[in-house]
Amino acid sequence: MYNYTEESKLRLTRRTFLGKTVKGIGSVALASLLTPSLTDAAPQIERWQGIITEPHVQPKAKCVIHLCMAGGPSHLETLDYKPKLAEMHGKPMPQSYTKGQPIAQLQGQANSLKCLGPTHEFQKFGVSGQEMSTAFPNIGSLADDICIVRSLRTEQINHDPAHTFMNTGTAIAGRPSMGSWLLYGLGSENENLPGFVVLISSGGGQDQPIATRQWHSGFLPGQFQGVQFNSKGDPVHYVSNPDGVSKDQQKDVVGAVQSLNSILDETVDDPTIATRINQYEMAFRMQTSVPELTDISKEPQEILDMYGAKPGDGSYASNCLLARRLAERGVRFIQLYHRGWDHHGGIQNAIKTTAGYVDKATAALVNDLKQRGMLDETLVIWGGEFGRTPMAQGSGRDHHIKGFSMWMAGGGVQGGISYGNTDELGYNAVENIVHVHDFHATMLHLLGIDHEKLTYRFQGRDFRLTDVHGHVVRDILA
């Protein structure tokens, strides 16, 4: 049985020792920021190496780039062609599919629901002949490099809780996000950048808000929280000094913070103090590393053209290029949200418009990683929080959780294959069903982690990303 009394005594002993030894190692680390010459004589806070010292399984991927199409892209206009649905266009949706089933805005309209056939043509791409929408010709060109999963299921039918479920494995707010779990488990390979970075763009449709809790560390220590980079202006708040603030004045501020933290560290036993000291050190390093990272103007023109990126425009294309630069520098989890996929109406034109924002740059990212020899160790994921209904909502589609699609590339995933299927109308996942918990288990496995062994004790129980669920989808592994 876990002995909280003994643990408290141990923590008190450590606190007393550190507090009395030149006011603690943390204070020395902060002091080293103010007076670099002190680093020769004082130890610094070491970079977090991860709780997993030896991989549970042979890792295939080192980092993840999650291209999150926020709003719920329609699988029926992107990755899952249904000729039967096209045949039934305008006809009543069989109630055998919808009766008693959760539907978002169409709930209670079972007697009047009509089928909406695919609004874009599909074609077979690549040697593998994977079938995808012609609205995405550039992503289509990746057919032989990607694995399309057409049998996903989730449990939350509205945007915010569905994002929360996709990110944390539960609809309960306040749990750690998958990026935080990875950073906690494996650490980062870069000392000067956050190990978990979030970028956001928009365009092409209704922009649903994205809450910062989607990349929160929950009950994990705060150092594992994702850091959002701004699309325009300073990529991170206060990365540069305000006008009129000199470096000496900045040192005075940090010195005052150091003193306050030292006093507090002697008085209370609060793990957030160590996190705060660690984050001040990271912030100091980021003042140099972040401006260099985000200056994509130094990229060759042919690379900028390949992505369709323009320095400083805050676009999805520029964010994709930044994602490659972050992966090069050893950042563990990179999440790109593109808001604009909530197509309740006008879906035919809306799909084409939104695809125009992401199609070229997505393909460029995968090809760029491949050309640089990075794709094998980088897991790229493309998909949303849920799919859309086969039933029409005017000229659009409603939210749908019973069956939808995503694709993955690199990082130990087989290319040129499709996995799972929905029924003939694209309503229910019926073959090789992949729950969100299974997706999380598979992602962790590809990074060398047994999802059942990556746990954190909180409020008397061991929590994990997959809770008490999840199976590795071994059929898609290379």
C-alpha positions as MATLAB code, in Angstrom:
seq = 'MYNYTEESKLRLTRRTFLGKTVKGIGSVALASLLTPSLTDAAPQIERWQGIITEPHVQPKAKCVIHLCMAGGPSHLETLDYKPKLAEMHGKPMPQSYTKGQPIAQLQGQANSLKCLGPTHEFQKFGVSGQEMSTAFPNIGSLADDICIVRSLRTEQINHDPAHTFMNTGTAIAGRPSMGSWLLYGLGSENENLPGFVVLISSGGGQDQPIATRQWHSGFLPGQFQGVQFNSKGDPVHYVSNPDGVSKDQQKDVVGAVQSLNSILDETVDDPTIATRINQYEMAFRMQTSVPELTDISKEPQEILDMYGAKPGDGSYASNCLLARRLAERGVRFIQLYHRGWDHHGGIQNAIKTTAGYVDKATAALVNDLKQRGMLDETLVIWGGEFGRTPMAQGSGRDHHIKGFSMWMAGGGVQGGISYGNTDELGYNAVENIVHVHDFHATMLHLLGIDHEKLTYRFQGRDFRLTDVHGHVVRDILA';
ca = [
       0.000    0.000    0.000;
       1.209    3.477   -0.859;
       2.509    5.247    2.299;
       1.737    8.954    2.042;
       3.170    9.666    5.522;
       6.605    8.289    4.662;
       6.562   10.052    1.301;
       5.742   13.356    3.019;
       8.662   12.898    5.414;
      10.970   12.145    2.509;
       9.865   15.241    0.623;
      10.302   17.338    3.761;
      13.848   15.984    4.177;
      14.702   16.799    0.562;
      13.164   20.253    0.877;
      15.123   21.001    4.037;
      18.381   19.797    2.497;
      17.953   21.749   -0.711;
      16.647   24.819    1.063;
      19.633   24.985    3.406;
      22.214   24.176    0.736;
      22.782   27.658   -0.673;
      19.006   28.097   -0.842;
      18.522   25.113   -3.096;
      19.700   23.833   -6.443;
      16.763   25.526   -8.173;
      17.925   28.918   -6.940;
      21.411   28.246   -8.265;
      19.948   27.375  -11.668;
      18.085   30.661  -11.724;
      21.153   32.520  -10.565;
      23.074   31.016  -13.466;
      20.715   32.797  -15.832;
      21.603   36.118  -14.257;
      25.336   35.475  -14.029;
      26.435   32.951  -16.692;
      29.889   32.685  -15.113;
      28.313   30.901  -12.136;
      27.534   27.887  -14.329;
      31.135   26.791  -14.108;
      30.773   26.236  -10.383;
      27.093   25.299   -9.967;
      24.964   22.444  -11.319;
      22.031   23.296  -13.598;
      18.599   21.739  -13.834;
      18.919   18.806  -16.222;
      16.667   18.423  -19.232;
      13.772   16.066  -18.516;
      14.726   12.685  -19.983;
      11.342   11.017  -19.588;
       9.972    8.593  -17.025;
      10.600    5.676  -19.412;
      14.305    4.870  -19.211;
      14.091    1.822  -21.489;
      11.489    1.475  -24.308;
       8.787   -1.082  -23.606;
       8.859   -2.116  -27.276;
      11.191   -1.258  -30.141;
      10.315    2.351  -31.090;
       9.706    3.232  -34.717;
       8.926    6.945  -34.336;
      10.725    9.666  -32.402;
       8.134   12.416  -32.737;
       4.536   13.039  -33.793;
       3.082   15.713  -36.065;
      -0.693   15.787  -35.565;
      -2.509   17.658  -38.321;
      -5.838   18.240  -36.593;
      -8.583   19.258  -39.014;
     -10.734   21.010  -36.414;
     -14.467   21.025  -37.025;
     -14.950   17.475  -38.228;
     -14.062   16.923  -41.913;
     -16.571   14.767  -43.735;
     -15.178   11.311  -44.392;
     -17.714   11.075  -47.207;
     -16.053   13.941  -49.091;
     -12.456   13.059  -48.244;
     -11.427    9.427  -47.661;
     -14.477    7.129  -47.709;
     -16.351    6.781  -51.003;
     -19.852    5.270  -50.817;
     -21.437    4.500  -54.211;
     -24.611    3.261  -52.483;
     -24.997    6.636  -50.794;
     -24.616    8.310  -54.183;
     -27.330    6.022  -55.536;
     -29.678    6.970  -52.676;
     -29.088   10.724  -52.937;
     -32.298   12.583  -52.039;
     -34.069    9.447  -50.831;
     -35.204    8.916  -47.214;
     -32.471    7.768  -44.857;
     -33.475    4.306  -43.563;
     -34.602    4.664  -39.951;
     -32.897    1.374  -39.152;
     -29.672    3.383  -39.138;
     -30.784    6.407  -37.170;
     -33.519    5.315  -34.753;
     -32.379    5.830  -31.175;
     -28.914    6.918  -32.281;
     -27.171   10.089  -31.056;
     -27.281   12.870  -33.648;
     -26.328   16.472  -32.991;
     -28.544   19.115  -34.635;
     -30.635   16.623  -36.611;
     -31.858   14.871  -33.460;
     -35.600   14.233  -33.526;
     -35.930   14.563  -37.322;
     -35.779   10.843  -38.147;
     -38.931   10.976  -40.263;
     -37.605   13.642  -42.607;
     -33.911   12.768  -43.022;
     -32.675   12.472  -46.596;
     -29.505   10.877  -47.918;
     -26.847   13.237  -49.264;
     -24.608   11.612  -51.839;
     -20.884   12.424  -52.043;
     -20.516   15.983  -53.330;
     -17.081   15.326  -54.862;
     -15.825   12.621  -57.161;
     -13.352   10.038  -55.913;
     -10.522    8.406  -57.825;
      -7.827    5.819  -57.250;
      -4.343    7.188  -56.613;
      -0.880    5.672  -56.761;
       0.263    2.130  -57.374;
      -1.769    1.074  -54.330;
      -4.965    2.433  -55.879;
      -6.198    3.992  -52.675;
      -9.470    5.820  -53.274;
      -9.659    9.460  -52.227;
     -11.553   12.614  -53.097;
     -10.449   14.602  -56.129;
     -10.718   17.699  -53.912;
      -7.331   16.607  -52.480;
      -5.091   15.860  -55.472;
      -1.872   16.564  -53.580;
      -2.785   14.371  -50.622;
      -3.901   11.828  -53.210;
      -0.351   11.791  -54.547;
       0.716   10.430  -51.139;
      -1.423    7.304  -51.572;
       1.516    4.907  -51.475;
       2.950    6.518  -48.327;
      -0.146    6.690  -46.147;
      -2.403    4.309  -44.262;
      -6.078    5.300  -44.419;
      -8.155    4.189  -41.433;
     -11.870    4.249  -42.340;
     -13.391    2.708  -39.215;
     -12.828    5.195  -36.401;
     -15.316    5.737  -33.599;
     -15.491    8.320  -30.859;
     -17.902    9.016  -27.985;
     -18.531   12.769  -28.069;
     -20.801   14.409  -30.624;
     -20.082   18.114  -30.055;
     -16.861   19.864  -30.967;
     -15.268   20.823  -27.663;
     -15.862   17.536  -25.820;
     -14.933   15.618  -28.980;
     -11.606   17.479  -29.169;
     -11.116   16.769  -25.482;
     -11.804   13.079  -26.035;
      -9.458   12.908  -29.036;
      -6.708   14.683  -27.116;
      -7.040   13.160  -23.650;
      -9.011    9.915  -24.028;
     -11.859   11.225  -21.875;
     -14.539   13.917  -22.042;
     -13.657   14.985  -18.480;
     -11.847   18.316  -18.638;
      -8.584   18.567  -16.742;
      -6.912   15.354  -17.856;
      -3.474   15.378  -19.553;
      -3.373   15.657  -23.327;
      -1.630   13.040  -25.455;
       1.243   15.417  -26.161;
       1.757   15.901  -22.432;
       1.734   12.146  -21.854;
       4.387   11.681  -24.539;
       6.566   14.442  -23.135;
       6.209   13.021  -19.626;
       7.055    9.539  -20.849;
       9.901   10.257  -23.250;
      11.092   13.799  -22.654;
      12.317   16.026  -25.465;
      15.533   15.956  -27.471;
      15.848   19.757  -27.488;
      16.932   21.790  -24.465;
      16.055   25.177  -25.935;
      12.499   24.603  -27.174;
       9.336   23.230  -25.555;
       8.864   19.526  -26.171;
       5.193   20.047  -27.106;
       4.268   22.877  -29.484;
       0.849   23.916  -30.828;
       0.152   25.984  -33.954;
      -3.281   27.198  -35.115;
      -4.556   28.423  -38.492;
      -7.999   28.915  -39.988;
      -9.852   29.333  -43.250;
     -12.515   27.736  -45.387;
     -15.522   27.478  -43.105;
     -16.986   28.088  -39.678;
     -14.172   28.416  -37.137;
     -14.953   26.540  -33.955;
     -12.946   27.839  -30.958;
     -10.084   25.684  -29.696;
      -9.667   25.742  -25.911;
      -6.173   25.767  -24.431;
      -7.114   22.775  -22.276;
      -6.705   20.661  -25.432;
      -2.948   20.824  -24.889;
      -2.984   21.113  -21.105;
      -0.905   18.882  -18.837;
      -3.863   18.198  -16.517;
      -2.652   16.589  -13.304;
       0.851   16.065  -14.737;
       3.421   18.695  -13.729;
       3.027   21.951  -15.633;
       6.314   21.553  -17.498;
       4.598   18.991  -19.761;
       1.940   21.395  -21.017;
       1.900   22.295  -24.702;
       3.090   25.759  -25.691;
       1.063   27.609  -28.303;
       3.075   29.591  -30.841;
       1.288   32.646  -32.220;
       0.725   32.712  -35.965;
       1.675   36.380  -36.319;
       3.894   38.786  -34.419;
       6.062   37.374  -31.655;
       5.635   33.584  -31.791;
       5.585   33.493  -27.981;
       4.545   36.305  -25.652;
       7.489   38.193  -24.169;
      10.053   36.325  -26.258;
      11.531   39.745  -26.975;
      11.987   42.553  -24.465;
       9.518   45.449  -24.665;
      10.772   48.776  -25.955;
      12.739   50.543  -23.240;
      13.565   47.405  -21.266;
      17.269   46.622  -21.216;
      18.912   43.305  -20.494;
      20.074   44.606  -17.117;
      16.492   45.538  -16.210;
      15.357   42.087  -17.254;
      17.996   40.602  -14.944;
      16.600   42.678  -12.099;
      13.125   41.220  -12.699;
      14.397   37.652  -12.862;
      16.491   38.300   -9.768;
      13.414   39.429   -7.858;
      11.567   36.307   -8.995;
      14.533   34.211   -7.877;
      14.416   35.708   -4.401;
      10.677   35.180   -4.063;
      10.941   31.574   -5.224;
      13.793   30.943   -2.793;
      11.773   32.289    0.136;
       8.731   30.260   -0.894;
      10.835   27.142   -1.390;
      12.057   27.389    2.189;
       8.513   27.767    3.524;
       6.319   25.297    1.612;
       6.633   21.982   -0.147;
       5.080   22.779   -3.514;
       6.227   20.913   -6.660;
       5.032   23.816   -8.819;
       7.991   25.869   -7.582;
      10.444   23.509   -9.270;
       8.301   23.628  -12.406;
       8.304   27.417  -12.290;
      12.090   27.555  -11.964;
      12.436   25.096  -14.838;
      10.110   27.138  -17.044;
      11.947   30.383  -16.336;
      15.112   28.692  -17.513;
      13.378   27.427  -20.655;
      11.918   30.886  -21.334;
      15.388   32.408  -21.109;
      16.723   29.934  -23.662;
      13.720   30.440  -25.950;
      14.572   34.121  -26.369;
      17.323   32.970  -28.693;
      16.008   29.685  -30.090;
      12.433   30.665  -30.994;
      13.174   33.659  -33.280;
      15.689   31.539  -35.196;
      13.205   28.670  -35.473;
      10.298   30.740  -36.736;
      12.272   32.748  -39.303;
      11.302   30.703  -42.343;
      12.563   33.439  -44.676;
      15.925   31.666  -44.548;
      14.438   28.577  -46.184;
      15.275   28.111  -49.904;
      12.665   29.629  -52.206;
      11.884   26.227  -53.716;
      10.933   24.940  -50.252;
       8.694   27.949  -49.587;
       7.068   27.404  -52.987;
       6.617   23.686  -52.356;
       4.623   24.427  -49.193;
       2.976   27.602  -50.483;
       4.361   29.365  -47.401;
       5.061   33.059  -46.992;
       7.098   34.327  -44.034;
       4.911   35.905  -41.382;
       1.538   35.058  -42.934;
       0.414   32.701  -40.124;
      -1.025   30.241  -42.631;
      -1.425   26.485  -42.404;
       1.270   26.222  -45.064;
       3.756   28.166  -42.950;
       2.781   26.121  -39.905;
       3.508   22.901  -41.822;
       6.967   24.205  -42.653;
       7.453   25.162  -39.002;
       6.375   21.640  -38.031;
       9.196   20.192  -40.109;
      11.665   22.635  -38.533;
      10.418   21.696  -35.036;
      10.744   17.980  -35.803;
      14.298   18.563  -37.053;
      15.143   20.115  -33.698;
      13.875   17.179  -31.663;
      10.508   18.521  -30.479;
       8.499   15.495  -29.368;
       4.875   16.410  -30.192;
       3.788   19.028  -32.724;
       0.106   19.773  -33.154;
      -1.304   21.844  -36.007;
      -4.963   22.842  -35.764;
      -6.660   24.107  -38.894;
     -10.078   25.519  -38.045;
     -12.555   25.552  -40.906;
     -14.120   22.098  -41.272;
     -17.531   22.593  -39.623;
     -19.635   22.281  -42.777;
     -23.282   22.226  -41.733;
     -24.221   23.899  -45.013;
     -22.787   24.403  -48.478;
     -20.488   21.450  -48.064;
     -19.671   21.013  -51.747;
     -18.022   24.411  -52.129;
     -16.803   24.477  -48.528;
     -14.829   21.238  -48.906;
     -13.139   22.599  -52.011;
     -12.314   25.890  -50.277;
     -10.955   24.343  -47.084;
      -9.012   21.737  -49.026;
      -7.341   24.626  -50.829;
      -5.815   25.741  -47.528;
      -4.382   22.369  -46.499;
      -3.943   20.045  -49.484;
      -0.701   21.371  -50.969;
       1.099   22.038  -47.701;
       0.151   18.672  -46.181;
       1.624   16.808  -49.144;
       4.679   19.078  -49.047;
       5.263   18.259  -45.377;
       5.204   14.495  -45.944;
       7.379   14.741  -49.060;
       9.828   17.093  -47.345;
      10.191   14.734  -44.390;
      10.677   11.846  -46.801;
      13.331   13.645  -48.841;
      15.266   14.504  -45.680;
      15.155   10.936  -44.395;
      12.926   11.953  -41.479;
       9.606   10.310  -42.344;
      10.569    6.888  -41.010;
      11.023    8.408  -37.537;
       8.167   10.926  -37.687;
       4.546    9.824  -37.285;
       2.248   12.148  -39.257;
      -1.480   12.002  -38.425;
      -4.238   13.768  -40.416;
      -7.849   13.844  -39.214;
     -10.526   15.551  -37.148;
     -12.467   15.017  -33.959;
     -15.351   13.177  -35.711;
     -16.956   12.743  -39.137;
     -20.198   13.914  -40.764;
     -23.593   12.305  -41.305;
     -24.683   10.552  -44.515;
     -27.944   12.474  -44.009;
     -28.311   15.962  -45.362;
     -28.538   18.993  -43.130;
     -29.782   21.328  -45.807;
     -26.791   21.468  -48.155;
     -24.376   20.241  -45.478;
     -23.844   17.443  -42.983;
     -24.217   17.171  -39.197;
     -21.687   15.831  -36.665;
     -21.149   12.073  -36.680;
     -19.355    9.744  -34.237;
     -20.204    6.203  -35.381;
     -17.755    6.038  -38.262;
     -15.137    8.384  -39.711;
     -11.650    8.423  -41.222;
      -8.082    9.577  -40.700;
      -4.741    8.769  -42.271;
      -1.256    8.221  -40.902;
       2.163    8.184  -42.528;
       5.720    7.350  -41.513;
       6.807    6.403  -38.011;
       6.397    2.652  -38.435;
       3.007    2.678  -40.202;
       2.496    0.757  -43.443;
       2.037    2.945  -46.503;
      -0.322    2.254  -49.374;
      -2.993    0.420  -47.366;
      -6.531    1.032  -46.176;
      -7.818   -0.393  -42.910;
     -11.389   -0.913  -41.737;
     -14.671    0.064  -43.331;
     -17.993    1.693  -42.648;
     -21.274    0.276  -43.916;
     -22.551    0.986  -47.431;
     -23.949    4.396  -46.423;
     -20.927    5.428  -44.341;
     -22.898    5.513  -41.085;
     -21.450    2.784  -38.841;
     -17.893    1.502  -38.629;
     -18.434   -2.218  -39.171;
     -15.078   -3.764  -40.093;
     -11.911   -3.588  -37.965;
     -13.345   -0.876  -35.726;
     -10.726    1.520  -34.317;
     -11.830    3.377  -31.198;
     -10.017    6.563  -30.150;
      -8.481    4.523  -27.298;
      -7.064    2.112  -29.897;
      -5.614    5.028  -31.843;
      -3.873    6.282  -28.691;
      -2.547    2.815  -27.836;
      -1.167    2.434  -31.357;
       0.459    5.867  -31.361;
       2.194    5.146  -28.043;
       3.313    1.727  -29.296;
       4.978    3.302  -32.333;
       7.013    5.485  -29.972;
       8.109    2.483  -27.927;
       5.526    2.755  -25.143;
       3.202    0.078  -23.785;
       0.058    2.133  -23.151;
      -0.745    0.065  -20.056;
       2.606    0.921  -18.468;
       2.677    4.686  -18.940;
       0.820    5.737  -15.789;
       0.678    8.572  -13.282;
      -0.673    8.248   -9.758;
      -3.281   10.885   -8.925;
      -5.974   10.949   -6.246;
      -5.278    7.385   -5.240;
      -5.290    5.657   -8.612;
      -2.978    5.121  -11.553;
      -4.188    7.023  -14.606;
      -3.142    6.510  -18.203;
      -3.991    8.016  -21.596;
      -6.105    5.003  -22.586;
      -7.739    4.696  -19.134;
      -8.723    0.995  -18.921;
      -9.219    0.550  -22.656;
      -7.271    0.402  -25.904;
      -5.647   -2.155  -28.177;
      -2.718   -1.707  -30.540;
      -3.864   -1.931  -34.182;
      -1.082   -4.243  -35.255;
      -2.333   -4.811  -38.795;
      -1.286   -1.302  -39.846;
       2.251   -1.540  -38.445;
       5.136   -1.786  -40.892;
];
